[in-house]
């Protein structure tokens, strides 16, 4: 037992500023994961970054680290990816391998945004589904490890996969689900999946970390500059309203692209909106109504609300749906207040923005 404890303490000398695990947490991780081939799925967000910190503190080294790039992440996520690439190099860990779905040469798009644009639709999460994540993230990382025998993604299995197969060992995929109710539900759903080629483990749940614990651990171990923004496509329907203000402030061109995609999808060939059913066209409702009529139909990237309507009502964009960049500092103030919970209203008064 003493030897295990000494090995678990070793990572502090390899680049972490401070230990972040209690002794029981460290031993729990090692008992569950030591001496197993580990594939760490790095999402470049808070949870997966904290998972890496915890594993390193426990003296555990993954065999493979993968990041699935949909082509639609925000610039600050790609910046964080580079920071963590440098961090794992100092830890003597394998580099983070970037995986991306490849298309046929005749396919008129190269990424998830292009897929939605070409097909005049929203990402599947806008309809309560998850195929966009499965297709452009989960499957891509699985194929990166196991190899693909044909098609545009054809490549040989990863050497670490080959080694594990030769030893008769199963890879364990490490997923950064924390102890929040939402992530516990996600883990339960994942456990109910049919048997596949991998085992799955959720290190943050093994040690009982919430998202707040994750932020604290990253700050202690690496510094506050390593606490990332949420990793998600810039047109993801899971985006919170404070994050829309944040995007308007820091990456206005991405918000404009998202709103353009929303309009194309909701007025294109798949649109279910008509003046007969809704009393006005989608465009009319966006420009002239406070909200969409109650409906089970997805009305925009916010599912129950359209980002375009939200942006107009809040003075974030002008009548041509261009972000009002001169209000950047006000957007930052609102985003900060809403994130901290000091802005209780879900919609800010456009008159207050017009004075910025």
C-alpha positions in Angstrom: 0.0 0.0 0.0 2.8 2.4 0.9 4.3 2.0 -2.6 1.0 2.9 -4.2 0.7 6.0 -2.1 4.3 7.1 -3.0 3.6 6.6 -6.7 0.4 8.6 -6.5 2.3 11.6 -5.0 4.9 11.6 -7.8 2.9 13.8 -10.3 3.4 16.9 -8.2 7.0 17.0 -9.4 5.9 16.7 -13.0 4.2 20.0 -13.5 1.1 20.5 -11.2 1.3 23.5 -8.9 -0.5 21.7 -6.1 -2.1 18.4 -5.3 -5.9 18.5 -5.8 -6.9 15.0 -4.7 -7.5 13.7 -1.2 -5.8 10.4 -0.4 -9.0 8.5 -0.7 -9.8 10.0 -4.1 -6.3 9.2 -5.4 -6.5 5.6 -4.3 -10.1 5.2 -5.7 -8.9 6.3 -9.1 -5.9 4.0 -9.1 -8.0 1.1 -7.9 -10.5 1.6 -10.8 -8.1 2.5 -13.6 -4.5 1.5 -12.9 -2.9 -1.0 -15.3 -5.6 -0.6 -17.9 -5.3 0.9 -21.4 -7.0 4.2 -21.2 -8.4 6.4 -24.0 -9.1 9.9 -22.7 -11.8 11.8 -24.6 -10.7 15.4 -24.2 -13.5 17.9 -25.0 -11.4 21.0 -24.1 -14.0 22.2 -21.5 -13.9 22.5 -17.8 -14.8 18.9 -17.0 -12.4 17.1 -19.3 -9.6 19.5 -18.3 -10.3 18.7 -14.6 -10.3 15.0 -15.4 -6.8 15.3 -16.8 -5.6 17.2 -13.7 -7.1 14.5 -11.5 -5.6 11.6 -13.4 -2.2 13.2 -13.4 -2.4 13.8 -9.7 -3.3 10.2 -9.2 -0.2 9.0 -11.2 -2.3 7.7 -14.1 -1.2 8.1 -17.7 -3.6 7.5 -20.6 -2.5 5.6 -23.6 -4.3 7.9 -26.0 -5.9 11.3 -25.8 -8.3 12.4 -28.5 -10.1 15.7 -29.3 -12.9 15.5 -31.8 -12.9 18.7 -33.9 -16.3 19.5 -35.5 -14.9 22.5 -37.1 -17.3 24.7 -35.2 -15.6 25.3 -31.8 -15.0 28.8 -30.6 -11.5 30.3 -31.0 -10.9 30.3 -27.2 -11.5 26.5 -27.2 -8.8 26.0 -29.8 -6.5 28.3 -27.8 -7.2 26.1 -24.7 -6.5 23.0 -26.7 -3.0 24.4 -27.5 -2.4 25.3 -23.8 -3.2 21.7 -22.8 -1.1 20.4 -25.6 1.9 22.1 -23.9 0.8 20.9 -20.5 0.7 17.2 -21.4 4.1 17.6 -23.0 5.6 18.6 -19.6 3.7 15.7 -17.9 5.3 13.2 -20.3 1.8 12.2 -21.5 1.0 11.4 -25.1 0.1 14.4 -27.3 -3.6 15.2 -27.8 -4.6 13.8 -31.1 -7.1 15.8 -33.1 -9.7 13.8 -34.9 -12.0 15.1 -37.6 -14.6 13.5 -39.8 -13.5 13.5 -43.4 -16.0 13.8 -46.3 -15.9 12.4 -49.8 -14.3 14.7 -52.4 -17.7 15.3 -53.9 -19.3 16.3 -50.6 -20.1 20.1 -50.7 -19.1 20.7 -47.1 -16.2 19.8 -44.8 -17.7 20.2 -41.2 -20.8 20.1 -39.1 -21.8 23.7 -39.9 -21.4 23.0 -43.6 -23.5 19.9 -43.2 -26.3 21.9 -41.6 -26.0 24.8 -44.1 -26.1 22.5 -47.2 -29.1 20.5 -45.9 -30.9 23.6 -44.6 -31.4 22.3 -41.1 -30.3 22.8 -37.6 -28.0 20.6 -35.6 -29.8 17.6 -34.2 -29.6 18.9 -30.6 -32.1 21.6 -31.6 -34.6 18.8 -32.1 -33.8 17.1 -28.8 -31.5 14.5 -30.5 -27.8 13.8 -30.3 -26.8 12.5 -33.7 -24.6 15.5 -34.4 -22.4 14.7 -31.4 -22.4 11.0 -32.1 -21.6 11.5 -35.8 -18.9 14.2 -35.5 -17.5 13.4 -32.1 -18.2 9.9 -30.7 -17.8 7.9 -33.9 -14.8 9.9 -35.0 -12.9 9.2 -31.8 -13.8 5.5 -31.9 -12.6 5.2 -35.5 -9.4 7.1 -34.7 -8.6 4.3 -32.3 -9.9 1.2 -34.0 -9.2 2.2 -37.6 -11.5 2.3 -40.6 -11.3 -0.2 -43.5 -12.8 1.9 -46.3 -14.2 5.3 -47.3 -12.8 8.8 -46.9 -11.9 8.1 -43.2 -9.9 4.9 -44.0 -6.8 4.4 -41.9 -5.0 1.8 -39.9 -5.9 1.1 -36.2 -4.0 3.1 -33.6 -0.8 1.4 -32.5 -2.0 1.5 -28.9 -5.2 -0.3 -30.0 -3.1 -2.9 -31.8 -1.0 -3.5 -28.7 -4.0 -3.9 -26.4 -5.6 -6.3 -28.8 -2.5 -8.4 -28.9 -2.5 -8.5 -25.1 -6.2 -9.4 -25.0 -7.0 -6.2 -23.1 -10.0 -3.9 -23.5 -9.6 -0.2 -23.7 -11.4 2.0 -21.2 -12.8 5.3 -22.5 -12.5 8.1 -20.0 -15.4 10.6 -20.2 -15.5 13.9 -18.3 -19.0 13.6 -16.7 -19.1 15.4 -13.4 -21.4 14.8 -10.4 -24.2 17.2 -11.5 -27.6 15.7 -11.9 -27.5 16.3 -15.7 -24.2 14.5 -16.1 -25.3 11.6 -13.9 -28.2 11.1 -16.1 -25.9 11.2 -19.2 -23.7 8.6 -17.6 -26.7 6.4 -16.8 -27.9 6.6 -20.4 -24.4 5.8 -21.6 -24.3 2.7 -19.3 -27.5 1.4 -20.9 -26.0 1.4 -24.4 -25.5 -2.0 -26.1 -22.2 -3.8 -25.5 -19.4 -2.4 -27.6 -15.6 -2.7 -28.0 -14.9 -0.4 -25.0 -15.4 -0.2 -21.3 -16.4 3.3 -19.9 -15.3 5.1 -16.8 -16.2 8.6 -15.4 -13.3 9.7 -13.2 -14.9 12.8 -11.9 -17.8 10.8 -10.6 -15.4 8.3 -9.0 -14.0 11.2 -6.9 -17.3 13.1 -6.4 -16.3 16.3 -8.1 -19.0 18.9 -9.1 -18.3 21.5 -11.8 -17.3 24.0 -9.0 -14.8 21.4 -7.7 -13.4 21.1 -11.3 -12.9 24.9 -11.6 -11.2 25.0 -8.2 -8.9 22.0 -9.1 -7.8 23.5 -12.4 -7.1 26.9 -10.8 -5.0 25.2 -8.0 -3.2 22.9 -10.3 -2.6 24.9 -13.4 -3.7 28.5 -12.7 -6.9 30.4 -13.4 -5.8 31.0 -17.1 -6.3 27.3 -17.7 -10.0 27.4 -16.8 -11.7 27.2 -20.2 -14.9 28.5 -21.7 -17.6 25.8 -22.3 -16.6 23.7 -25.2 -19.4 23.5 -27.8 -20.1 24.5 -31.4 -20.9 28.2 -31.7 -24.3 27.2 -33.1 -25.2 24.7 -30.4 -28.7 24.7 -28.9 -27.3 24.1 -25.5 -25.9 27.6 -25.4 -27.2 29.7 -22.5 -28.3 33.2 -23.0 -25.4 34.7 -21.1 -23.1 32.8 -23.5 -24.9 34.4 -26.4 -24.0 37.8 -25.0 -20.5 36.6 -24.5 -20.3 35.4 -28.1 -21.6 38.8 -29.3 -18.8 40.5 -27.3 -15.9 38.3 -28.2 -16.8 36.5 -31.5 -19.6 38.5 -33.2 -18.9 37.0 -36.6 -19.7 33.5 -35.2 -23.1 34.7 -33.7 -23.9 36.2 -37.1 -23.1 32.9 -38.8 -25.3 31.0 -36.4 -28.2 33.4 -36.9 -27.8 33.1 -40.7 -27.9 29.3 -40.4 -31.0 29.5 -38.2 -32.8 31.6 -40.8 -31.8 29.3 -43.6 -33.1 26.3 -41.8 -36.4 27.8 -40.6 -37.3 29.4 -43.9 -35.8 26.8 -46.2 -37.2 23.7 -47.9 -37.8 21.9 -44.6 -39.6 24.7 -42.8 -42.9 23.9 -41.2 -43.8 27.6 -40.6 -46.6 29.2 -42.5 -49.0 32.1 -42.0 -51.8 29.6 -41.9 -50.4 27.7 -38.9 -48.7 30.5 -37.0 -50.4 33.7 -38.1 -47.3 35.0 -39.8 -44.1 33.8 -41.5 -41.1 32.9 -39.5 -39.4 36.1 -40.6 -42.4 38.2 -39.6 -42.5 36.6 -36.2 -38.8 37.2 -35.7 -39.0 40.9 -36.6 -42.4 41.9 -35.2 -43.5 39.5 -32.4 -42.3 39.2 -28.8 -42.2 35.5 -29.0 -43.4 32.6 -31.1 -46.8 31.0 -30.5 -46.8 28.0 -28.3 -45.8 25.1 -30.4 -44.2 21.7 -30.2 -42.2 22.7 -33.3 -38.6 23.8 -32.8 -38.6 27.5 -33.6 -34.9 28.2 -33.7 -31.5 27.4 -32.3 -32.9 28.0 -28.8 -35.5 25.3 -29.5 -38.3 27.2 -27.8 -37.0 30.6 -29.1 -35.1 31.9 -32.1 -31.7 33.3 -31.6 -32.5 35.9 -34.3 -35.6 37.1 -32.4 -33.7 37.1 -29.1 -30.9 39.1 -30.6 -33.3 41.7 -32.1 -35.3 42.0 -28.9 -32.1 42.5 -26.8 -30.5 45.1 -29.1 -27.7 42.7 -29.9 -28.1 43.0 -33.6 -29.4 45.6 -36.0 -32.2 45.1 -38.5 -29.8 43.4 -40.9 -28.8 40.9 -38.1 -25.3 42.3 -37.8 -24.0 42.4 -34.2 -23.7 45.9 -32.9 -20.0 45.8 -32.1 -19.9 49.2 -30.5 -21.9 47.7 -27.6 -19.2 45.1 -26.8 -18.4 46.3 -23.3 -22.1 46.3 -22.4 -22.4 42.7 -23.7 -19.5 41.7 -21.5 -21.1 43.3 -18.4 -24.5 41.6 -19.0 -22.8 38.2 -19.7 -20.8 38.5 -16.5 -23.8 39.5 -14.4 -26.0 36.7 -15.9 -23.3 34.1 -15.4 -22.9 35.2 -11.7 -26.7 35.0 -11.3 -27.1 38.7 -10.5 -29.2 39.3 -13.7 -32.4 37.5 -12.9 -34.2 38.4 -16.1 -33.9 36.0 -19.0 -34.3 39.0 -21.4 -32.6 42.3 -21.0 -34.3 45.6 -21.9 -33.2 46.8 -25.4 -33.6 50.3 -24.1 -30.8 49.7 -21.6 -28.6 48.4 -24.4 -29.3 51.3 -26.7 -27.5 53.7 -24.3 -24.2 51.8 -24.5 
